[in-house]
Amino acid sequence: MYKELIRLVIAMTVNPGKTWQSLLAKNERGDEYLIRVVYPLIGLTTLAAFAGVFFTEKSFSWELALKSAIRMLVALFGGFHLSAFLTNELCKRAFDRPDDIQLCRRFTGYASMVMYALNIALSVLPESDFFYLRFFLLYIIYIVWEGAQSYMDIHDELISGMSARVLFTLAVSTLIILVPTVVKGALFLLMPGLRI
């Protein structure tokens, strides 16, 4: 299972256009992809956040490791579902698409794989030394651009003087990148006990 997941993350990173087409050919139904792709990646990222305290702190603290893991889990899980919901609402309202939350969840989950892989790497590496890796989050823009046409069937027609594909790419990329950060910030404000 994890070998297939690693191959999928690498394929989405190396050749997103071809990967989107192969995912479309799978014709997935229901929530199978959540169990196969999204939840294992969120779990691995949470585990990496827990273990990362061991690698990045001078002395290991169970409390600090648990706080780090909880913050990562809530940010990614809540961020994924909120991003998918907002993507579905965007598709309905701005692009006159039918309500298809399953499609938007699949798209959001697959487009977020690079973010999960990057969070795993940054959890076990000292972030102060590797802060520049955060710029790879911008690669999500290209992944969404490639998937907009082939997977979501958003083409280059004009909406309010702007290409629908460009508008979709900017909006959905922003949601995928920023919503987990907003969820983590809200958790920081609402639950001061989780502050590290």
C-alpha positions in Angstrom: 0.0 0.0 0.0 2.7 2.5 0.9 4.8 1.6 -2.1 1.9 2.6 -4.3 1.4 5.8 -2.3 5.0 6.7 -2.7 4.9 6.0 -6.4 1.8 8.2 -6.7 3.4 11.1 -4.8 6.5 10.9 -7.1 4.4 10.6 -10.2 2.3 13.7 -9.2 5.5 15.6 -8.5 7.4 14.6 -11.7 4.6 14.6 -14.3 1.3 15.9 -12.9 -0.4 16.1 -16.3 0.1 12.4 -17.1 -0.8 11.5 -13.5 -4.1 13.4 -13.6 -5.0 11.6 -16.8 -4.2 8.2 -15.3 -6.3 9.1 -12.2 -9.2 10.1 -14.4 -9.0 6.8 -16.2 -9.3 4.9 -12.8 -12.9 6.2 -12.6 -12.9 6.1 -8.8 -16.2 6.2 -6.9 -17.0 6.8 -3.2 -14.4 7.5 -0.6 -11.9 4.7 -1.5 -9.2 7.3 -2.3 -9.5 8.7 1.2 -8.5 5.4 2.8 -5.9 4.7 0.0 -4.2 8.1 -0.3 -5.3 11.0 1.9 -5.6 9.5 5.3 -2.3 7.5 5.1 -0.5 10.7 4.0 -2.1 12.7 6.9 -1.2 9.8 9.3 2.4 9.7 8.1 2.7 13.5 8.3 1.3 13.4 11.9 3.8 10.6 12.8 6.6 12.6 11.3 5.5 15.7 13.4 5.7 13.5 16.5 9.0 12.0 15.6 10.4 15.3 14.4 10.6 16.6 17.9 13.1 13.8 18.6 15.2 14.9 15.7 14.9 18.7 15.9 14.8 19.4 19.7 17.8 19.2 22.0 15.9 17.1 24.5 12.9 14.9 23.6 9.6 15.8 25.4 6.5 13.7 25.1 4.3 16.7 25.8 6.0 18.7 23.0 5.8 15.7 20.6 2.1 15.2 21.3 1.3 18.8 20.8 3.2 18.9 17.5 1.4 15.8 16.3 -2.1 17.1 17.3 -1.5 20.4 15.7 -0.4 18.8 12.5 -3.3 16.3 12.4 -6.0 18.9 13.0 -4.5 21.3 10.5 -4.2 18.8 7.7 -7.4 16.9 8.4 -9.5 20.0 8.9 -7.6 21.9 6.1 -8.3 19.0 3.6 -12.0 18.8 4.3 -12.5 22.6 4.4 -10.5 23.1 1.2 -12.6 20.4 -0.6 -15.8 22.0 0.6 -14.7 25.5 -0.5 -13.5 24.1 -3.8 -17.0 22.5 -4.4 -18.7 25.8 -3.5 -16.4 27.7 -5.9 -17.1 25.2 -8.7 -20.9 25.6 -8.2 -21.0 29.3 -7.9 -18.2 30.6 -10.2 -18.0 27.9 -12.8 -21.7 26.7 -12.9 -20.7 23.1 -12.2 -23.0 20.6 -10.5 -22.6 19.8 -6.8 -19.9 17.1 -6.7 -18.2 17.1 -3.3 -16.6 13.6 -4.1 -14.9 15.0 -7.2 -13.7 18.0 -5.3 -12.4 15.9 -2.4 -10.5 13.7 -4.8 -9.0 16.7 -6.6 -8.0 18.4 -3.3 -6.5 15.2 -1.9 -4.4 14.4 -5.0 -3.3 18.1 -5.4 -2.3 18.2 -1.8 0.1 15.2 -1.9 3.2 17.4 -2.5 2.2 19.5 0.6 2.0 16.4 2.7 5.3 15.1 1.5 6.9 18.5 2.2 5.5 18.6 5.7 6.9 15.1 6.4 10.3 16.3 5.3 10.2 19.5 7.2 9.0 17.8 10.3 12.1 15.7 10.6 14.6 18.3 9.4 15.4 21.4 11.4 13.1 24.0 9.8 15.5 26.9 10.6 18.1 25.3 8.3 15.6 24.2 5.6 13.0 27.0 5.6 13.5 27.6 1.9 11.8 24.2 1.2 8.5 25.9 2.0 8.7 27.6 -1.5 8.1 24.2 -3.0 4.4 24.7 -1.9 4.1 26.9 -4.9 4.5 23.8 -7.1 0.9 23.1 -6.1 -0.1 25.9 -8.5 1.3 23.9 -11.4 -0.3 20.7 -10.2 -3.7 22.4 -10.0 -3.2 24.0 -13.4 -2.6 20.6 -15.0 -5.5 19.0 -13.2 -8.0 21.8 -13.9 -8.4 20.9 -17.5 -7.9 17.2 -17.5 -9.4 16.1 -14.2 -11.9 18.9 -13.4 -12.8 19.8 -17.0 -12.2 23.5 -16.5 -11.2 25.0 -19.8 -10.0 28.4 -21.0 -13.4 30.1 -21.5 -13.6 33.6 -20.1 -15.2 34.5 -16.8 -15.3 38.2 -16.0 -12.5 38.8 -18.5 -10.2 36.1 -17.1 -9.5 32.6 -18.2 -11.6 30.1 -16.2 -8.6 27.8 -15.9 -6.4 30.6 -14.5 -9.1 31.7 -12.1 -9.7 28.1 -10.9 -6.0 27.5 -10.5 -5.3 30.6 -8.5 -8.4 30.1 -6.2 -8.0 26.4 -5.5 -4.2 26.6 -5.1 -4.7 29.4 -2.6 -7.2 27.2 -0.7 -5.0 24.2 -0.6 -2.0 26.1 0.6 -3.6 28.5 3.0 -6.5 26.7 4.6 -4.4 24.3 6.7 -2.3 27.2 7.9 -5.5 29.1 8.9 -6.8 26.0 10.7 -3.5 25.7 12.5 -3.6 29.4 13.5 -7.2 29.1 14.7 -6.2 26.1 16.8 -3.3 28.1 18.2 -5.8 30.9 19.2 -8.6 28.7 20.5 -6.5 26.2 22.4 -3.6 27.9 24.1 -2.5 24.6 25.7 -1.4 23.4 22.3 1.1 26.2 21.8 4.7 25.0 21.4 
